[in-house]
């Protein structure tokens, strides 16, 4: 596995983990019968979330290309 494959796999893992975390947190906070779009809307307007996501992506890509 070369560095571009590791970077792609790492970014896909981050996105997958965030989707699962958003679904779980939305279900816990708003009830599992509520709309799934509500926690995604809250995520979209929170700037700190995007900073954390960007930092995770930079860390994964940087780690893949350091080797």
Backbone as CSV, one residue per row, in Angstrom:
resi,resn,N_x,N_y,N_z,CA_x,CA_y,CA_z,C_x,C_y,C_z
1,UNK,0.855,-1.163,0.000,0.000,0.000,0.000,0.908,1.235,0.000
2,UNK,0.736,2.081,-1.003,1.574,3.279,-1.057,0.917,4.427,-0.282
3,UNK,1.587,5.567,-0.265,1.141,6.664,0.591,-0.197,7.257,0.140
4,UNK,-0.459,7.296,-1.153,-1.744,7.845,-1.589,-2.901,6.930,-1.185
5,UNK,-2.670,5.614,-1.212,-3.709,4.684,-0.756,-3.959,4.827,0.737
6,UNK,-2.895,4.995,1.520,-3.066,5.181,2.962,-3.803,6.471,3.268
7,UNK,-3.497,7.539,2.530,-4.179,8.818,2.746,-5.658,8.698,2.409
8,UNK,-5.968,8.057,1.301,-7.362,7.885,0.903,-8.123,7.025,1.903
9,UNK,-7.503,5.969,2.363,-8.132,5.091,3.355,-8.344,5.822,4.677
10,UNK,-7.388,6.633,5.075,-7.520,7.393,6.316,-8.629,8.426,6.253
11,UNK,-8.726,9.145,5.149,-9.783,10.140,4.982,-11.145,9.448,4.936
12,UNK,-11.223,8.313,4.262,-12.480,7.568,4.223,-12.865,7.082,5.618
13,UNK,-11.886,6.680,6.406,-12.155,6.259,7.778,-12.671,7.403,8.632
14,UNK,-12.095,8.587,8.469,-12.552,9.757,9.218,-13.993,10.093,8.842
15,UNK,-14.283,10.095,7.555,-15.640,10.415,7.110,-16.633,9.368,7.613
16,UNK,-16.262,8.100,7.541,-17.146,7.042,8.024,-17.401,7.145,9.513
17,UNK,-16.358,7.419,10.276,-16.512,7.558,11.727,-17.385,8.764,12.075
18,UNK,-17.234,9.849,11.331,-18.058,11.025,11.590,-19.529,10.762,11.271
19,UNK,-19.793,10.028,10.208,-21.186,9.711,9.866,-21.822,8.878,10.965
20,UNK,-21.094,7.879,11.455,-21.627,7.045,12.539,-21.825,7.873,13.806
21,UNK,-20.853,8.725,14.127,-20.962,9.555,15.336,-22.119,10.541,15.238
22,UNK,-22.326,11.128,14.068,-23.426,12.070,13.879,-24.766,11.355,14.021
23,UNK,-24.870,10.184,13.418,-26.127,9.429,13.505,-26.425,9.044,14.949
24,UNK,-25.427,8.580,15.668,-25.631,8.179,17.055,-25.954,9.378,17.941
25,UNK,-25.177,10.452,17.797,-25.408,11.643,18.613,-26.768,12.255,18.306
26,UNK,-27.154,12.277,17.055,-28.469,12.804,16.691,-29.585,11.970,17.282
27,UNK,-29.402,10.665,17.272,-30.413,9.795,17.866,-30.516,9.978,19.363
28,UNK,-29.391,10.127,20.022,-29.403,10.308,21.488,-29.976,11.672,21.865
29,UNK,-29.568,12.709,21.153,-30.002,14.060,21.513,-31.449,14.342,21.135
30,UNK,-31.867,13.900,19.963,-33.170,14.287,19.434,-34.161,13.140,19.356
31,UNK,-33.758,11.960,19.788,-34.635,10.806,19.681,-34.452,10.150,18.318
32,UNK,-34.553,8.863,18.297,-34.283,8.149,17.055,-35.425,8.272,16.052
33,UNK,-36.552,8.868,16.458,-37.660,9.079,15.536,-37.584,10.408,14.802
34,UNK,-36.708,11.307,15.227,-36.574,12.622,14.597,-35.883,12.514,13.250
35,UNK,-35.875,13.595,12.538,-35.242,13.647,11.233,-33.729,13.540,11.375
36,UNK,-33.102,12.797,10.475,-31.645,12.656,10.495,-30.959,13.924,10.006
37,UNK,-31.686,14.806,9.339,-31.082,16.030,8.809,-30.816,17.059,9.893
38,UNK,-31.516,16.980,11.014,-31.346,17.996,12.061,-29.924,18.033,12.628
39,UNK,-29.321,16.904,13.032,-27.943,17.003,13.521,-26.953,17.394,12.433
40,UNK,-27.234,17.056,11.187,-26.343,17.445,10.092,-26.408,18.954,9.884
41,UNK,-27.602,19.539,10.019,-27.720,21.003,9.923,-26.957,21.680,11.049
42,UNK,-27.047,21.113,12.258,-26.303,21.680,13.382,-24.797,21.570,13.160
43,UNK,-24.366,20.449,12.588,-22.949,20.261,12.297,-22.455,21.271,11.263
44,UNK,-23.287,21.547,10.279,-22.884,22.445,9.194,-22.682,23.884,9.663
45,UNK,-23.388,24.311,10.694,-23.274,25.705,11.131,-22.245,25.892,12.238
46,UNK,-21.657,24.829,12.737,-20.682,24.941,13.831,-19.273,25.010,13.250
47,UNK,-18.606,26.159,13.327,-17.286,26.297,12.707,-16.196,25.457,13.375
48,UNK,-16.321,25.219,14.672,-15.303,24.426,15.360,-15.266,22.998,14.818
49,UNK,-16.404,22.489,14.415,-16.465,21.143,13.841,-15.635,21.063,12.579
50,UNK,-15.738,22.064,11.736,-14.989,22.049,10.479,-13.489,22.186,10.723
51,UNK,-13.102,22.907,11.768,-11.684,23.012,12.114,-11.149,21.654,12.555
52,UNK,-11.916,20.942,13.362,-11.503,19.617,13.829,-11.425,18.636,12.660
53,UNK,-12.403,18.663,11.767,-12.385,17.779,10.597,-11.171,18.076,9.726
54,UNK,-10.891,19.344,9.494,-9.735,19.711,8.682,-8.433,19.262,9.339
55,UNK,-8.328,19.398,10.650,-7.124,18.962,11.357,-6.936,17.455,11.253
56,UNK,-8.031,16.696,11.364,-7.933,15.241,11.222,-7.494,14.844,9.817
57,UNK,-8.049,15.486,8.812,-7.674,15.167,7.437,-6.212,15.512,7.184
58,UNK,-5.758,16.658,7.660,-4.357,17.045,7.490,-3.436,16.065,8.204
59,UNK,-3.822,15.616,9.387,-3.001,14.665,10.129,-2.895,13.330,9.398
60,UNK,-4.009,12.848,8.869,-3.982,11.561,8.163,-3.160,11.666,6.889
61,UNK,-3.376,12.710,6.110,-2.629,12.859,4.861,-1.142,13.085,5.150
62,UNK,-0.851,13.900,6.148,0.553,14.124,6.498,1.238,12.867,6.970
63,UNK,0.549,12.065,7.761,1.118,10.821,8.243,1.361,9.851,7.096
64,UNK,0.467,9.838,6.130,0.623,8.932,4.987,1.818,9.309,4.125
65,UNK,2.089,10.593,4.010,3.179,11.020,3.134,4.523,11.189,3.844
66,UNK,4.564,11.118,5.172,5.837,11.235,5.895,6.697,10.015,5.665
67,UNK,6.072,8.837,5.611,6.840,7.587,5.449,7.566,7.529,4.183
